[in-house]
Amino acid sequence: MADPASSVPIDPFQLLGGLLALICISFALYGIGVAQAYVFMFNSKNDTIRLKLLVAIVFIAETLHSAFVLRLLYYYTLNVMSSFPAVSIIDWSVPVRTCRL
């Protein structure tokens, strides 16, 4: 008996369209975060060095996250879009992006 999930046709353009929309929203929020970090670093003269370091670490982590998301978008839209079976293969940047400390 065939697997019911395998009989449902999947349109890769719908999957990647949703991914693109969410990544655009993610980068808009990243831009807001960059502006907030910039304003905080130059206007936080009375804050402790620990707080400034925490903001810098979060900013670096968010920058790395955005780089992995951009690489994921590049991989799925430009490298494997011509081959539908390749879209179902998980790229190395997905597990790296979702790992927990």
N, CA, C and O atoms as CSV, one atom per row, in Angstrom:
chain,resi,resn,atom,element,x,y,z
A,1,MET,N,N,0.833,-1.166,0.000
A,1,MET,CA,C,0.000,0.000,0.000
A,1,MET,C,C,0.887,1.242,0.000
A,1,MET,O,O,1.887,1.301,0.716
A,2,ALA,N,N,0.520,2.218,-0.795
A,2,ALA,CA,C,1.320,3.438,-0.922
A,2,ALA,C,C,1.106,4.353,0.280
A,2,ALA,O,O,0.047,4.361,0.908
A,3,ASP,N,N,2.132,5.106,0.567
A,3,ASP,CA,C,2.065,6.084,1.653
A,3,ASP,C,C,1.141,7.223,1.232
A,3,ASP,O,O,1.339,7.790,0.157
A,4,PRO,N,N,0.115,7.588,2.054
A,4,PRO,CA,C,-0.811,8.646,1.645
A,4,PRO,C,C,-0.136,10.002,1.468
A,4,PRO,O,O,-0.583,10.818,0.662
A,5,ALA,N,N,0.927,10.242,2.210
A,5,ALA,CA,C,1.607,11.531,2.086
A,5,ALA,C,C,2.339,11.655,0.760
A,5,ALA,O,O,2.502,12.760,0.242
A,6,SER,N,N,2.783,10.527,0.204
A,6,SER,CA,C,3.513,10.585,-1.060
A,6,SER,C,C,2.589,10.783,-2.250
A,6,SER,O,O,3.056,11.154,-3.327
A,7,SER,N,N,1.287,10.546,-2.088
A,7,SER,CA,C,0.366,10.704,-3.206
A,7,SER,C,C,-0.145,12.136,-3.361
A,7,SER,O,O,-0.790,12.457,-4.359
A,8,VAL,N,N,0.133,12.985,-2.398
A,8,VAL,CA,C,-0.303,14.374,-2.476
A,8,VAL,C,C,0.704,15.148,-3.312
A,8,VAL,O,O,1.888,15.174,-2.977
A,9,PRO,N,N,0.255,15.785,-4.403
A,9,PRO,CA,C,1.211,16.542,-5.218
A,9,PRO,C,C,1.673,17.801,-4.481
A,9,PRO,O,O,0.868,18.541,-3.915
A,10,ILE,N,N,2.959,18.018,-4.502
A,10,ILE,CA,C,3.541,19.193,-3.846
A,10,ILE,C,C,4.101,20.100,-4.927
A,10,ILE,O,O,4.870,19.670,-5.787
A,11,ASP,N,N,3.705,21.346,-4.867
A,11,ASP,CA,C,4.217,22.334,-5.806
A,11,ASP,C,C,5.400,23.043,-5.161
A,11,ASP,O,O,5.213,23.752,-4.172
A,12,PRO,N,N,6.615,22.875,-5.689
A,12,PRO,CA,C,7.771,23.518,-5.054
A,12,PRO,C,C,7.707,25.032,-5.118
A,12,PRO,O,O,8.297,25.711,-4.277
A,13,PHE,N,N,7.005,25.570,-6.096
A,13,PHE,CA,C,6.898,27.022,-6.191
A,13,PHE,C,C,6.094,27.596,-5.031
A,13,PHE,O,O,6.392,28.691,-4.554
A,14,GLN,N,N,5.071,26.862,-4.569
A,14,GLN,CA,C,4.318,27.323,-3.403
A,14,GLN,C,C,5.171,27.256,-2.146
A,14,GLN,O,O,5.125,28.164,-1.317
A,15,LEU,N,N,5.942,26.199,-2.000
A,15,LEU,CA,C,6.808,26.073,-0.832
A,15,LEU,C,C,7.849,27.188,-0.797
A,15,LEU,O,O,8.070,27.815,0.239
A,16,LEU,N,N,8.480,27.423,-1.934
A,16,LEU,CA,C,9.523,28.437,-1.974
A,16,LEU,C,C,8.946,29.849,-1.951
A,16,LEU,O,O,9.618,30.781,-1.509
A,17,GLY,N,N,7.723,30.017,-2.418
A,17,GLY,CA,C,7.078,31.325,-2.338
A,17,GLY,C,C,6.812,31.720,-0.895
A,17,GLY,O,O,7.032,32.867,-0.506
A,18,GLY,N,N,6.339,30.765,-0.105
A,18,GLY,CA,C,6.134,31.031,1.316
A,18,GLY,C,C,7.445,31.294,2.028
A,18,GLY,O,O,7.525,32.169,2.891
A,19,LEU,N,N,8.480,30.536,1.668
A,19,LEU,CA,C,9.801,30.742,2.257
A,19,LEU,C,C,10.321,32.133,1.931
A,19,LEU,O,O,10.876,32.808,2.798
A,20,LEU,N,N,10.150,32.561,0.704
A,20,LEU,CA,C,10.617,33.891,0.301
A,20,LEU,C,C,9.874,34.989,1.055
A,20,LEU,O,O,10.489,35.961,1.493
A,21,ALA,N,N,8.570,34.846,1.211
A,21,ALA,CA,C,7.794,35.854,1.938
A,21,ALA,C,C,8.246,35.952,3.390
A,21,ALA,O,O,8.393,37.053,3.919
A,22,LEU,N,N,8.465,34.818,4.031
A,22,LEU,CA,C,8.898,34.834,5.425
A,22,LEU,C,C,10.311,35.379,5.576
A,22,LEU,O,O,10.615,36.045,6.566
A,23,ILE,N,N,11.168,35.105,4.614
A,23,ILE,CA,C,12.531,35.636,4.683
A,23,ILE,C,C,12.527,37.146,4.479
A,23,ILE,O,O,13.318,37.851,5.105
A,24,CYS,N,N,11.659,37.650,3.624
A,24,CYS,CA,C,11.553,39.114,3.457
A,24,CYS,C,C,11.111,39.782,4.751
A,24,CYS,O,O,11.636,40.833,5.119
A,25,ILE,N,N,10.159,39.185,5.436
A,25,ILE,CA,C,9.720,39.718,6.732
A,25,ILE,C,C,10.858,39.636,7.745
A,25,ILE,O,O,11.065,40.559,8.533
A,26,SER,N,N,11.593,38.526,7.719
A,26,SER,CA,C,12.713,38.341,8.637
A,26,SER,C,C,13.780,39.409,8.429
A,26,SER,O,O,14.316,39.943,9.400
A,27,PHE,N,N,14.090,39.724,7.183
A,27,PHE,CA,C,15.109,40.735,6.930
A,27,PHE,C,C,14.621,42.144,7.256
A,27,PHE,O,O,15.429,43.002,7.613
A,28,ALA,N,N,13.342,42.396,7.143
A,28,ALA,CA,C,12.807,43.693,7.577
A,28,ALA,C,C,12.963,43.837,9.086
A,28,ALA,O,O,13.345,44.902,9.572
A,29,LEU,N,N,12.672,42.779,9.825
A,29,LEU,CA,C,12.858,42.809,11.276
A,29,LEU,C,C,14.337,42.887,11.646
A,29,LEU,O,O,14.694,43.513,12.644
A,30,TYR,N,N,15.194,42.259,10.852
A,30,TYR,CA,C,16.634,42.357,11.095
A,30,TYR,C,C,17.103,43.811,10.938
A,30,TYR,O,O,17.925,44.288,11.720
A,31,GLY,N,N,16.588,44.494,9.946
A,31,GLY,CA,C,16.944,45.905,9.755
A,31,GLY,C,C,16.529,46.764,10.936
A,31,GLY,O,O,17.260,47.671,11.337
A,32,ILE,N,N,15.367,46.484,11.491
A,32,ILE,CA,C,14.924,47.201,12.687
A,32,ILE,C,C,15.859,46.898,13.848
A,32,ILE,O,O,16.194,47.792,14.624
A,33,GLY,N,N,16.285,45.635,13.974
A,33,GLY,CA,C,17.217,45.255,15.030
A,33,GLY,C,C,18.570,45.921,14.882
A,33,GLY,O,O,19.183,46.301,15.879
A,34,VAL,N,N,19.050,46.069,13.644
A,34,VAL,CA,C,20.316,46.764,13.401
A,34,VAL,C,C,20.214,48.215,13.844
A,34,VAL,O,O,21.125,48.741,14.484
A,35,ALA,N,N,19.112,48.858,13.504
A,35,ALA,CA,C,18.920,50.254,13.908
A,35,ALA,C,C,18.864,50.391,15.425
A,35,ALA,O,O,19.445,51.320,15.986
A,36,GLN,N,N,18.174,49.480,16.087
A,36,GLN,CA,C,18.095,49.536,17.546
A,36,GLN,C,C,19.448,49.298,18.196
A,36,GLN,O,O,19.791,49.976,19.164
A,37,ALA,N,N,20.220,48.351,17.685
A,37,ALA,CA,C,21.547,48.082,18.246
A,37,ALA,C,C,22.469,49.282,18.043
A,37,ALA,O,O,23.246,49.626,18.934
A,38,TYR,N,N,22.387,49.915,16.886
A,38,TYR,CA,C,23.205,51.086,16.605
A,38,TYR,C,C,22.879,52.226,17.565
A,38,TYR,O,O,23.773,52.832,18.156
A,39,VAL,N,N,21.596,52.506,17.711
A,39,VAL,CA,C,21.178,53.591,18.610
A,39,VAL,C,C,21.565,53.264,20.037
A,39,VAL,O,O,22.017,54.148,20.764
A,40,PHE,N,N,21.404,52.023,20.459
A,40,PHE,CA,C,21.749,51.643,21.826
A,40,PHE,C,C,23.237,51.810,22.092
A,40,PHE,O,O,23.623,52.356,23.125
A,41,MET,N,N,24.072,51.350,21.177
A,41,MET,CA,C,25.518,51.407,21.404
A,41,MET,C,C,26.041,52.832,21.508
A,41,MET,O,O,27.000,53.082,22.238
A,42,PHE,N,N,25.429,53.767,20.792
A,42,PHE,CA,C,25.925,55.133,20.829
A,42,PHE,C,C,25.194,56.028,21.833
A,42,PHE,O,O,25.610,57.164,22.064
A,43,ASN,N,N,24.117,55.531,22.427
A,43,ASN,CA,C,23.376,56.332,23.404
A,43,ASN,C,C,23.309,55.686,24.782
A,43,ASN,O,O,22.483,56.081,25.604
A,44,SER,N,N,24.151,54.711,25.046
A,44,SER,CA,C,24.072,54.003,26.321
A,44,SER,C,C,25.306,54.261,27.176
A,44,SER,O,O,26.020,53.331,27.550
A,45,LYS,N,N,25.542,55.492,27.470
A,45,LYS,CA,C,26.736,55.858,28.225
A,45,LYS,C,C,26.654,55.423,29.692
A,45,LYS,O,O,27.688,55.178,30.312
A,46,ASN,N,N,25.466,55.324,30.249
A,46,ASN,CA,C,25.311,54.966,31.659
A,46,ASN,C,C,25.096,53.469,31.891
A,46,ASN,O,O,25.013,53.037,33.041
A,47,ASP,N,N,25.005,52.676,30.836
A,47,ASP,CA,C,24.767,51.247,30.985
A,47,ASP,C,C,26.070,50.510,31.272
A,47,ASP,O,O,27.158,50.971,30.926
A,48,THR,N,N,25.931,49.364,31.908
A,48,THR,CA,C,27.108,48.577,32.258
A,48,THR,C,C,27.696,47.907,31.024
A,48,THR,O,O,27.031,47.757,29.999
A,49,ILE,N,N,28.949,47.512,31.147
A,49,ILE,CA,C,29.625,46.833,30.039
A,49,ILE,C,C,29.001,45.458,29.782
A,49,ILE,O,O,29.018,44.965,28.654
A,50,ARG,N,N,28.453,44.845,30.828
A,50,ARG,CA,C,27.789,43.539,30.661
A,50,ARG,C,C,26.569,43.654,29.752
A,50,ARG,O,O,26.338,42.790,28.906
A,51,LEU,N,N,25.796,44.711,29.925
A,51,LEU,CA,C,24.616,44.913,29.086
A,51,LEU,C,C,25.017,45.197,27.643
A,51,LEU,O,O,24.404,44.682,26.708
A,52,LYS,N,N,26.050,46.021,27.469
A,52,LYS,CA,C,26.524,46.307,26.114
A,52,LYS,C,C,27.061,45.048,25.436
A,52,LYS,O,O,26.849,44.843,24.241
A,53,LEU,N,N,27.754,44.210,26.199
A,53,LEU,CA,C,28.271,42.964,25.664
A,53,LEU,C,C,27.134,42.015,25.292
A,53,LEU,O,O,27.200,41.339,24.266
A,54,LEU,N,N,26.104,41.964,26.112
A,54,LEU,CA,C,24.943,41.131,25.810
A,54,LEU,C,C,24.258,41.577,24.519
A,54,LEU,O,O,23.880,40.744,23.695
A,55,VAL,N,N,24.102,42.868,24.346
A,55,VAL,CA,C,23.494,43.391,23.117
A,55,VAL,C,C,24.368,43.059,21.910
A,55,VAL,O,O,23.849,42.710,20.850
A,56,ALA,N,N,25.676,43.162,22.060
A,56,ALA,CA,C,26.582,42.841,20.952
A,56,ALA,C,C,26.512,41.356,20.595
A,56,ALA,O,O,26.526,41.003,19.417
A,57,ILE,N,N,26.437,40.490,21.601
A,57,ILE,CA,C,26.353,39.045,21.340
A,57,ILE,C,C,25.046,38.700,20.632
A,57,ILE,O,O,25.041,37.909,19.688
A,58,VAL,N,N,23.952,39.283,21.079
A,58,VAL,CA,C,22.658,39.025,20.430
A,58,VAL,C,C,22.672,39.550,18.993
A,58,VAL,O,O,22.124,38.913,18.094
A,59,PHE,N,N,23.291,40.702,18.779
A,59,PHE,CA,C,23.382,41.262,17.436
A,59,PHE,C,C,24.213,40.361,16.521
A,59,PHE,O,O,23.839,40.143,15.368
A,60,ILE,N,N,25.318,39.844,17.014
A,60,ILE,CA,C,26.156,38.943,16.216
A,60,ILE,C,C,25.405,37.649,15.907
A,60,ILE,O,O,25.471,37.143,14.787
A,61,ALA,N,N,24.692,37.113,16.901
A,61,ALA,CA,C,23.909,35.890,16.675
A,61,ALA,C,C,22.820,36.122,15.637
A,61,ALA,O,O,22.581,35.262,14.789
A,62,GLU,N,N,22.168,37.256,15.693
A,62,GLU,CA,C,21.119,37.559,14.716
A,62,GLU,C,C,21.706,37.763,13.319
A,62,GLU,O,O,21.077,37.407,12.323
A,63,THR,N,N,22.899,38.330,13.247
A,63,THR,CA,C,23.561,38.498,11.957
A,63,THR,C,C,23.927,37.142,11.355
A,63,THR,O,O,23.739,36.924,10.158
A,64,LEU,N,N,24.444,36.238,12.173
A,64,LEU,CA,C,24.744,34.888,11.693
A,64,LEU,C,C,23.474,34.162,11.232
A,64,LEU,O,O,23.476,33.478,10.209
A,65,HIS,N,N,22.402,34.322,11.995
A,65,HIS,CA,C,21.129,33.712,11.616
A,65,HIS,C,C,20.664,34.238,10.260
A,65,HIS,O,O,20.226,33.461,9.411
A,66,SER,N,N,20.755,35.536,10.055
A,66,SER,CA,C,20.325,36.120,8.782
A,66,SER,C,C,21.207,35.642,7.633
A,66,SER,O,O,20.714,35.439,6.523
A,67,ALA,N,N,22.500,35.458,7.880
A,67,ALA,CA,C,23.391,34.952,6.834
A,67,ALA,C,C,23.019,33.525,6.454
A,67,ALA,O,O,23.016,33.184,5.272
A,68,PHE,N,N,22.701,32.681,7.448
A,68,PHE,CA,C,22.291,31.311,7.148
A,68,PHE,C,C,20.969,31.277,6.397
A,68,PHE,O,O,20.791,30.457,5.497
A,69,VAL,N,N,20.049,32.149,6.752
A,69,VAL,CA,C,18.759,32.199,6.051
A,69,VAL,C,C,18.960,32.641,4.607
A,69,VAL,O,O,18.330,32.100,3.698
A,70,LEU,N,N,19.823,33.610,4.393
A,70,LEU,CA,C,20.092,34.072,3.032
A,70,LEU,C,C,20.753,32.974,2.205
A,70,LEU,O,O,20.444,32.819,1.023
A,71,ARG,N,N,21.654,32.217,2.812
A,71,ARG,CA,C,22.293,31.112,2.120
A,71,ARG,C,C,21.278,30.014,1.788
A,71,ARG,O,O,21.328,29.410,0.717
A,72,LEU,N,N,20.358,29.768,2.724
A,72,LEU,CA,C,19.310,28.782,2.487
A,72,LEU,C,C,18.431,29.206,1.316
A,72,LEU,O,O,18.096,28.382,0.465
A,73,LEU,N,N,18.057,30.469,1.263
A,73,LEU,CA,C,17.251,30.968,0.151
A,73,LEU,C,C,18.002,30.825,-1.164
A,73,LEU,O,O,17.422,30.407,-2.166
A,74,TYR,N,N,19.278,31.165,-1.172
A,74,TYR,CA,C,20.087,31.026,-2.383
A,74,TYR,C,C,20.152,29.566,-2.833
A,74,TYR,O,O,20.002,29.263,-4.017
A,75,TYR,N,N,20.373,28.679,-1.886
A,75,TYR,CA,C,20.502,27.266,-2.228
A,75,TYR,C,C,19.227,26.717,-2.852
A,75,TYR,O,O,19.279,26.069,-3.897
A,76,TYR,N,N,18.090,26.967,-2.227
A,76,TYR,CA,C,16.847,26.372,-2.708
A,76,TYR,C,C,16.271,27.067,-3.932
A,76,TYR,O,O,15.582,26.423,-4.723
A,77,THR,N,N,16.524,28.343,-4.115
A,77,THR,CA,C,15.934,29.019,-5.273
A,77,THR,C,C,16.832,28.987,-6.497
A,77,THR,O,O,16.326,28.895,-7.615
A,78,LEU,N,N,18.128,29.059,-6.327
A,78,LEU,CA,C,19.004,29.132,-7.495
A,78,LEU,C,C,19.721,27.830,-7.807
A,78,LEU,O,O,19.929,27.517,-8.979
A,79,ASN,N,N,20.099,27.072,-6.809
A,79,ASN,CA,C,20.865,25.856,-7.071
A,79,ASN,C,C,19.995,24.660,-7.426
A,79,ASN,O,O,20.307,23.942,-8.376
A,80,VAL,N,N,18.918,24.425,-6.694
A,80,VAL,CA,C,18.168,23.186,-6.885
A,80,VAL,C,C,16.758,23.395,-7.426
A,80,VAL,O,O,15.980,22.443,-7.471
A,81,MET,N,N,16.415,24.586,-7.827
A,81,MET,CA,C,15.043,24.811,-8.277
A,81,MET,C,C,14.718,24.037,-9.538
A,81,MET,O,O,13.558,23.690,-9.761
A,82,SER,N,N,15.703,23.761,-10.365
A,82,SER,CA,C,15.425,23.038,-11.595
A,82,SER,C,C,15.178,21.547,-11.364
A,82,SER,O,O,14.686,20.853,-12.253
A,83,SER,N,N,15.515,21.060,-10.180
A,83,SER,CA,C,15.359,19.645,-9.871
A,83,SER,C,C,14.465,19.495,-8.647
A,83,SER,O,O,14.887,19.780,-7.526
A,84,PHE,N,N,13.223,19.045,-8.863
A,84,PHE,CA,C,12.293,18.936,-7.735
A,84,PHE,C,C,12.748,17.950,-6.664
A,84,PHE,O,O,12.591,18.258,-5.483
A,85,PRO,N,N,13.308,16.772,-7.001
A,85,PRO,CA,C,13.759,15.886,-5.918
A,85,PRO,C,C,14.834,16.514,-5.036
A,85,PRO,O,O,14.933,16.179,-3.855
A,86,ALA,N,N,15.631,17.409,-5.583
A,86,ALA,CA,C,16.673,18.052,-4.787
A,86,ALA,C,C,16.083,19.027,-3.773
A,86,ALA,O,O,16.735,19.333,-2.774
A,87,VAL,N,N,14.861,19.524,-4.003
A,87,VAL,CA,C,14.226,20.433,-3.047
A,87,VAL,C,C,13.901,19.702,-1.750
A,87,VAL,O,O,13.866,20.315,-0.683
A,88,SER,N,N,13.663,18.397,-1.835
A,88,SER,CA,C,13.318,17.637,-0.631
A,88,SER,C,C,14.532,17.279,0.216
A,88,SER,O,O,14.370,16.771,1.326
A,89,ILE,N,N,15.743,17.530,-0.276
A,89,ILE,CA,C,16.962,17.250,0.481
A,89,ILE,C,C,17.246,18.430,1.407
A,89,ILE,O,O,17.225,19.583,0.975
A,90,ILE,N,N,17.508,18.142,2.663
A,90,ILE,CA,C,17.782,19.201,3.636
A,90,ILE,C,C,19.211,19.681,3.460
A,90,ILE,O,O,20.146,18.882,3.495
A,91,ASP,N,N,19.383,20.976,3.272
A,91,ASP,CA,C,20.695,21.579,3.121
A,91,ASP,C,C,21.408,21.621,4.470
A,91,ASP,O,O,20.753,21.592,5.512
A,92,TRP,N,N,22.733,21.689,4.467
A,92,TRP,CA,C,23.496,21.672,5.716
A,92,TRP,C,C,23.217,22.884,6.586
A,92,TRP,O,O,23.386,22.810,7.803
A,93,SER,N,N,22.796,23.990,6.005
A,93,SER,CA,C,22.590,25.194,6.813
A,93,SER,C,C,21.311,25.129,7.646
A,93,SER,O,O,21.169,25.893,8.601
A,94,VAL,N,N,20.380,24.238,7.312
A,94,VAL,CA,C,19.148,24.127,8.096
A,94,VAL,C,C,19.423,23.548,9.475
A,94,VAL,O,O,19.007,24.153,10.463
A,95,PRO,N,N,20.112,22.392,9.602
A,95,PRO,CA,C,20.399,21.890,10.955
A,95,PRO,C,C,21.303,22.823,11.749
A,95,PRO,O,O,21.160,22.928,12.967
A,96,VAL,N,N,22.231,23.501,11.081
A,96,VAL,CA,C,23.095,24.443,11.801
A,96,VAL,C,C,22.275,25.593,12.339
A,96,VAL,O,O,22.505,26.061,13.454
A,97,ARG,N,N,21.321,26.051,11.550
A,97,ARG,CA,C,20.501,27.190,11.948
A,97,ARG,C,C,19.544,26.825,13.068
A,97,ARG,O,O,19.163,27.695,13.851
A,98,THR,N,N,19.149,25.578,13.167
A,98,THR,CA,C,18.146,25.187,14.159
A,98,THR,C,C,18.730,24.468,15.368
A,98,THR,O,O,17.983,24.021,16.238
A,99,CYS,N,N,20.067,24.349,15.438
A,99,CYS,CA,C,20.655,23.643,16.582
A,99,CYS,C,C,20.507,24.482,17.844
A,99,CYS,O,O,20.440,25.710,17.796
A,100,ARG,N,N,20.459,23.790,18.961
A,100,ARG,CA,C,20.308,24.459,20.250
A,100,ARG,C,C,21.577,24.319,21.050
A,100,ARG,O,O,22.268,23.303,20.979
A,101,LEU,N,N,21.873,25.345,21.807
A,101,LEU,CA,C,23.077,25.316,22.653
A,101,LEU,C,C,22.841,24.537,23.914
A,101,LEU,O,O,23.744,24.410,24.740
